[in-house]
Amino acid sequence: MADETERATLLEFPCDFPIKIMGAQVDEFAPTVLEVVRRHAPGFDGESMEMRASANGKYLSLTCTLRAESRAQLDALYRELTAHPLVKVVL
């Protein structure tokens, strides 16, 4: 497995970076995720967020492609998203 330094060199910043966030399909899920993403990427256009419900409608998958400026920015975003109680998985 690559160490932090090696993984950090795989991306050239700034770059467009897709993040997939999955959670239960509840009314507040998408707005909450959008709020978190915009805290870390203020220029993110919420209209570009892609939403897909699971086959049984229990879960919602959101894909946010943001303009990432640094590894630290992405790390902070992942930390906040994975710590949120509404979020089940972040890829």
Summary of the structure (lengths in Angstrom):
residues: 91
radius of gyration: 13.6
end to end distance: 17.3
largest distance: 40.7
contacts: 232
relative contact order: 0.28
helix: 36%
strand: 31%
